[in-house]
Amino acid sequence: MRLFLKLFLSHLLVALLALVLLLLLAEAFAPAFYRGHVERMYHALAMMGGGMMAEALRQDLEKGLRSTLTAALLSALPLSALGALLTALFASLRLYRTARILAEGSRRMAQGEYGIRLPLLERDELGELALHFNRLAEALEKVERTRAELIGTVAHELRTPLAALQGYAEGLMDGVLSKEKAAEGILREVKAMRRLVEDLSLVSRVEAKAVEIRPRPLDPKGLLEEALARFQSAFQAKGVALSLEAQDPLPQVWADEERVLQVLANLLTNALRHTPQGGEVRLRAFRQGEAVAFEVADTGPGIPEEHLPHIFERFYRVDKARSRKEGGSGVGLTVAKGLVEAMGGRIFVESQVGQGSRFTFTLPLYKGLTSQG
């Protein structure tokens, strides 16, 4: 009702202003128009000897004109009020319907019903408002779904080390395990929990784009050699060959050395985890347009095609049981993607079942301090 009253008063005010303006214009132009005709009649009558009659006629005509205009405008007031009432009623009903739908949708969304969607009643700004409301609801629903999945995943990840800690504690209390053996197991599980917490903290900062990036000119081949040196012993211990191939010479890239090595470490760890003994992992770097591409290719089992669009999603695993067994937290590829994009590059994966996987990421070329800003 308040909306209707506001609309009615606004429409009525517009109608009254229009009437007042029309009255002023009529008072300004109509008498002068008629006065010219009356003057000609007056002079004609005066020449015929009827001066007094002509003056009386002129005054009567002007008075009649003013009274007629005033009566006509006053008569139009009720019609203006009725028109304002009808237009306000139509507009208020239209707005009221959309406002009630939005209010009901907002109320239900505030209660946690993020699956609600509004019907698109109009094809104007009101319909656009409903469309944006639906997009907001969709985004909130996705955030809520991610939050629920995150809580469930964290709870699931913590369940295994907590159960192990409980087992070690009970074994120590029952005298089944020695203090040294129990302490060793407890320390191992605590380290696993700490690693999970650190991974969660890092992936949250990466997704919030809050990771500090300190770029500088870097040699691509030097980065691969550093990664090779760090992982060579781990690959040898599992019996997996690790090789390096780089174009020579390669232009420098503009990136953060620590973050690039972190991306390579995540990709190499992932490759080592999924490549069986006797397999091979290849490190490559080559020029690709205005960037340098870094490639980590393995001879593992490969990734089924239906999993490829989700491979960089947080906690997504193709083989969950094996990943947990070998200590993966499920966020390494998510972190790698976030870091690469923060440095101005992109990352993607190609894979075929039975033929291995190939992860490739690009970094922009170093073009001098002036062009880097």
C-alpha positions in Angstrom: 0.0 0.0 0.0 2.8 2.4 0.7 4.3 1.8 -2.7 0.9 2.4 -4.3 0.5 5.7 -2.4 3.9 6.9 -3.4 3.3 6.1 -7.0 -0.2 7.7 -6.9 1.1 10.9 -5.4 4.0 11.1 -7.9 1.7 10.6 -10.8 -0.9 13.1 -9.5 1.9 15.6 -8.9 3.0 15.2 -12.5 -0.6 15.6 -13.8 -1.1 18.8 -11.6 2.1 20.3 -12.9 1.1 19.6 -16.4 -2.3 21.3 -15.8 -0.7 24.4 -14.2 1.8 24.7 -17.0 -1.1 24.4 -19.5 -3.0 27.1 -17.6 0.0 29.5 -17.6 0.6 28.9 -21.3 -3.1 29.5 -22.1 -3.1 32.7 -20.0 0.1 33.9 -21.8 -0.9 33.2 -25.4 -4.7 32.8 -25.8 -5.8 36.3 -24.7 -3.3 37.9 -27.0 -4.5 35.7 -29.9 -8.1 36.6 -29.3 -7.2 40.2 -28.5 -6.0 40.7 -32.1 -9.2 39.5 -33.5 -11.3 41.7 -31.1 -9.2 44.8 -31.9 -10.0 44.4 -35.6 -13.7 43.9 -34.7 -13.5 47.0 -32.4 -12.0 49.2 -35.1 -14.6 48.0 -37.6 -17.5 48.8 -35.2 -15.9 52.1 -34.2 -15.8 53.2 -37.8 -19.5 52.3 -38.0 -20.1 54.5 -34.9 -20.4 51.7 -32.3 -17.4 52.5 -30.1 -19.0 51.8 -26.7 -20.6 48.6 -27.9 -17.2 47.4 -29.3 -15.4 48.0 -26.0 -18.1 46.1 -24.1 -17.8 43.3 -26.6 -14.0 43.1 -26.2 -14.2 42.9 -22.4 -16.9 40.3 -22.6 -14.9 38.1 -25.0 -11.8 38.2 -22.8 -13.7 37.4 -19.7 -15.5 34.6 -21.4 -12.2 33.2 -22.8 -10.6 33.2 -19.3 -13.6 31.7 -17.6 -13.8 29.0 -20.3 -10.2 28.1 -20.0 -10.4 28.0 -16.2 -13.5 25.8 -16.2 -12.0 23.4 -18.7 -8.8 23.1 -16.7 -10.7 22.6 -13.4 -12.9 20.0 -15.1 -9.7 18.2 -16.2 -8.5 17.8 -12.6 -10.8 14.8 -11.7 -9.8 13.1 -15.0 -6.1 13.8 -14.2 -6.5 12.3 -10.7 -8.3 9.3 -12.2 -5.5 8.8 -14.8 -2.9 9.1 -12.0 -4.8 6.6 -10.0 -5.0 4.1 -12.8 -1.4 4.4 -13.9 -0.2 4.2 -10.3 -2.3 1.1 -9.7 -1.0 -0.6 -12.8 2.6 0.3 -12.0 2.3 -0.6 -8.3 0.7 -4.0 -9.1 3.5 -4.8 -11.5 6.2 -3.6 -9.1 4.5 -5.2 -6.1 4.4 -8.6 -7.8 8.1 -8.5 -8.6 9.0 -7.1 -5.2 7.0 -9.8 -3.4 8.7 -12.5 -5.4 12.1 -11.0 -4.7 11.3 -10.5 -1.0 10.2 -14.1 -0.7 13.2 -15.4 -2.6 15.5 -13.3 -0.4 13.8 -14.6 2.7 14.2 -18.2 1.7 17.8 -17.7 0.6 18.5 -16.1 4.0 17.2 -19.3 5.6 19.7 -21.3 3.6 17.6 -22.4 0.6 20.2 -21.6 -2.1 18.5 -23.8 -4.7 15.6 -21.3 -5.1 15.2 -19.6 -8.5 12.9 -16.7 -9.5 10.7 -16.8 -12.6 11.7 -14.3 -15.2 8.4 -12.4 -15.4 9.5 -9.3 -17.3 11.9 -8.6 -20.2 13.1 -5.3 -18.7 15.2 -4.1 -15.8 12.9 -6.0 -13.4 13.5 -9.2 -15.3 17.2 -8.4 -15.3 17.1 -8.0 -11.6 15.5 -11.4 -11.2 18.2 -12.9 -13.5 21.0 -11.5 -11.4 19.2 -12.8 -8.3 19.2 -16.3 -9.8 22.9 -16.0 -10.7 23.6 -14.9 -7.1 21.6 -17.9 -5.8 23.5 -20.2 -8.1 26.9 -18.8 -6.9 25.9 -19.1 -3.2 24.6 -22.6 -3.8 28.0 -23.5 -5.3 29.9 -22.0 -2.4 27.7 -23.8 0.1 28.2 -27.1 -1.8 31.9 -26.5 -1.8 31.9 -25.7 1.9 30.0 -28.9 2.7 32.4 -30.9 0.5 35.4 -29.3 2.2 34.1 -30.1 5.7 33.4 -33.7 4.6 36.7 -34.1 2.9 38.7 -32.7 5.8 36.8 -34.9 8.3 37.5 -37.9 6.1 41.2 -37.0 5.8 41.6 -36.5 9.5 39.8 -39.7 10.4 42.7 -42.0 9.3 45.5 -40.2 11.3 43.2 -39.8 14.3 42.4 -43.5 14.3 46.1 -44.3 14.0 46.9 -42.0 16.9 44.2 -43.6 19.0 45.6 -47.0 18.1 49.1 -46.1 19.1 47.9 -44.5 22.4 45.9 -47.6 23.3 48.8 -49.9 22.3 51.1 -47.9 24.6 48.6 -48.0 27.4 48.1 -51.8 27.0 51.8 -52.4 26.8 51.6 -53.9 23.4 53.8 -51.2 21.9 57.1 -49.9 23.2 57.4 -46.2 23.9 59.8 -45.8 21.0 57.5 -47.6 18.6 54.5 -45.6 19.7 56.3 -42.3 19.6 57.6 -43.0 16.1 54.0 -43.8 14.9 52.5 -40.8 16.7 55.1 -38.5 15.2 54.5 -39.8 11.7 50.7 -39.3 12.0 51.2 -35.8 13.5 53.4 -34.9 10.5 50.7 -36.1 8.2 48.1 -34.0 9.9 50.4 -31.0 9.8 51.0 -31.5 6.1 47.2 -31.6 5.5 46.7 -28.4 7.5 49.5 -26.6 5.6 48.1 -27.8 2.3 44.6 -26.5 3.2 46.1 -23.2 4.2 48.0 -22.9 1.0 45.1 -23.9 -1.3 42.8 -21.4 0.5 45.3 -18.6 -0.1 45.8 -19.6 -3.7 42.1 -19.7 -4.4 41.7 -16.3 -2.7 44.6 -15.0 -4.9 46.4 -14.0 -1.7 49.7 -15.7 -2.4 52.6 -13.3 -2.7 54.4 -13.5 -6.1 57.9 -12.0 -6.4 58.8 -12.4 -10.1 62.2 -11.9 -11.6 64.1 -13.1 -14.8 64.6 -16.9 -14.6 66.4 -19.4 -16.7 63.9 -22.2 -17.7 66.6 -24.9 -18.0 68.1 -23.9 -14.6 64.6 -24.4 -13.0 64.3 -27.9 -14.5 67.8 -28.8 -13.4 67.0 -27.7 -9.8 63.8 -29.8 -9.8 65.7 -32.7 -11.2 68.4 -32.5 -8.5 65.7 -32.4 -5.8 63.8 -35.4 -7.0 66.4 -37.6 -8.5 67.0 -39.7 -5.4 63.3 -40.3 -4.8 62.8 -41.5 -8.3 65.8 -43.8 -8.1 64.5 -45.2 -4.9 61.3 -46.3 -6.6 63.0 -47.4 -9.8 61.5 -44.7 -12.0 63.7 -43.0 -14.6 63.7 -39.2 -14.5 65.1 -37.4 -17.6 65.4 -33.7 -18.7 65.1 -32.2 -22.2 65.3 -28.5 -22.9 65.7 -26.4 -26.0 68.9 -24.5 -26.1 68.9 -21.6 -25.8 65.6 -20.7 -24.1 64.6 -17.1 -23.3 64.2 -16.1 -19.7 60.8 -16.2 -18.1 59.3 -13.7 -15.7 58.3 -15.7 -12.6 58.8 -16.4 -8.9 61.5 -19.0 -8.6 60.2 -20.5 -5.4 56.6 -20.8 -6.8 57.8 -22.3 -10.1 59.8 -25.0 -8.2 56.7 -25.6 -6.0 54.6 -26.2 -9.1 57.3 -28.6 -10.5 57.5 -30.3 -7.2 53.7 -30.9 -7.1 53.7 -32.2 -10.7 56.7 -34.5 -10.1 55.3 -35.8 -6.9 52.0 -36.6 -8.7 53.9 -38.3 -11.5 56.1 -40.3 -9.1 53.0 -41.5 -7.2 51.3 -42.8 -10.3 54.2 -44.1 -12.3 55.0 -47.8 -11.6 58.5 -49.2 -11.1 60.4 -49.4 -14.4 58.5 -46.4 -15.8 59.7 -43.1 -16.9 59.0 -39.4 -16.2 60.3 -36.7 -18.6 60.9 -33.0 -17.9 60.8 -30.7 -20.9 60.9 -27.0 -21.6 60.4 -25.4 -25.0 59.4 -22.0 -26.5 55.7 -21.6 -27.2 54.8 -18.2 -28.7 55.4 -15.5 -26.1 55.9 -18.0 -23.3 58.0 -20.9 -22.3 56.2 -24.2 -21.8 57.2 -26.7 -19.0 56.1 -30.3 -19.4 56.0 -33.2 -17.0 55.1 -36.4 -18.8 54.9 -39.9 -17.2 54.3 -43.4 -18.4 51.7 -44.2 -15.7 48.2 -45.7 -16.2 46.8 -42.4 -17.5 43.6 -40.6 -16.6 40.1 -41.5 -18.0 38.7 -38.8 -20.2 35.7 -38.1 -17.9 38.1 -37.1 -15.1 40.2 -34.6 -17.0 37.8 -31.6 -16.7 38.0 -32.0 -12.9 41.6 -32.9 -12.3 42.6 -29.5 -11.0 39.6 -29.2 -8.6 40.3 -29.2 -4.9 40.4 -32.7 -3.3 39.5 -34.4 -6.6 41.0 -37.8 -7.0 40.8 -40.4 -9.7 41.8 -43.1 -7.3 41.0 -42.0 -3.8 42.1 -45.1 -2.0 45.6 -45.1 -3.6 46.1 -41.4 -3.1 45.3 -41.7 0.6 47.6 -44.7 1.0 50.5 -42.8 -0.5 49.9 -39.7 1.4 48.4 -37.3 -1.1 46.2 -34.6 0.2 44.3 -34.0 -3.0 45.2 -30.3 -3.4 48.6 -30.4 -5.1 47.2 -29.9 -8.6 44.9 -27.2 -7.4 47.8 -25.3 -5.8 49.8 -25.8 -9.0 47.0 -24.3 -11.1 46.6 -21.3 -8.8 50.3 -20.5 -8.7 50.8 -20.8 -12.5 47.8 -18.5 -13.1 49.1 -16.0 -10.5 52.3 -15.8 -12.4 50.4 -15.0 -15.7 50.6 -18.5 -17.2 48.2 -21.4 -17.7 48.2 -25.1 -17.0 46.5 -28.1 -18.7 46.7 -31.8 -18.9 46.6 -34.4 -21.7 46.2 -38.1 -21.0 45.1 -41.4 -22.4 44.4 -44.5 -20.4 47.3 -46.9 -20.7 49.7 -44.4 -22.2 50.4 -42.0 -19.4 49.7 -38.3 -18.7 51.3 -35.1 -19.7 51.0 -31.9 -17.6 52.1 -28.7 -19.3 52.2 -25.1 -17.9 53.4 -21.9 -19.4 55.2 -18.9 -18.0 55.4 -15.5 -19.8 58.7 -14.4 -21.3 60.9 -11.8 -19.6 60.7 -8.6 -21.7 62.7 -6.1 -19.6 61.8 -4.0 -16.6 60.0 -1.4 -18.6 57.5 -3.8 -20.1 57.0 -5.6 -16.8 55.7 -2.4 -15.2 
